[in-house]
Amino acid sequence: MTTDTRPLAGTVALVAGGTRGGGRGIAVELGSAGATVYVTGRSSGAGRSDLDRPETIEDTAERITAAGGRGIAVRTDHGRPEEVRALLDRIAAEQDGRLDVLVNSVWGGDPLTDWEHPLWEQDLETGLRLLRQAVETHVITSRFALPLMVARGSGLVVEVTDGNTARYRGSFFYDLAKSAVIRLAFAQAAELRPHGVAAVAITPGFLRSEAVLDHFGVTEATWRDGVAQDPDFAHSESPAYLGRAVAALAADPQVMAKSGRALATWGLYREYGFTDADGTRPDFAAHWAKSLEAEHGPLGDPL
């Protein structure tokens, strides 16, 4: 990884779905590397989304700026093409047509995921809504963002997913959504390659999102107290780890060599040398191979 502390100075990024979790971690770390980051989502100071959580895009934007970048919050429902078109028109106008990094991190599907029932026993409309929210939003965003990158002949698209193998993820619609996002990266890579634009998918390991911390009744400062409830939690990682992986990719002049691949924090830290916020280097795949594979089977080869 470059020793330049601001390798992304002058870079313009859009993190769609940057209100919380991995999206927020990515947005802040892009800012820490010097980027101007447009951060979008449905939760803002003007009102919460249907998830009814306290995090807002304005808070993320403030963290980006505090980290050394420039954070710009724009409330956007990425399921509405007219709102996404207006967002990209604004970015083009304010940044002279420049967009270097697009991160598709829209999710919001946790309350829509049924972990208990097979497809034929699930509520169909709920499952289809999950797909619209977790996959269609990415397609819509790329549709309006990619022309800016193609026009410049450079850029990086990052599709945030869960897992980078063909292993079943435990729930039909959840699995379909996360697998589809990987395919979105693959398809975009194929179409963008002649234009000098890269597209990858990336997964964290066991992510300590705000919702996960709440589940364990801990904070980021006290997260190790949650290990007593789940020993695997000891091998979790903060959103900053995912963010540093994406920032490293964005700063890599040879990133086109990775285009079309499904990547993971546990592979990229070895190549780029970044650490988590606490200086550790979590490797959930290594933990899986050592402690979980005998019971649950191997993770499988990356897609």
Order of alpha helices (4+ residues) and beta strands (2+ residues): beta-alpha-beta-alpha-beta-alpha-beta-alpha-alpha-beta-alpha-beta-alpha-alpha-beta-alpha-alpha-alpha
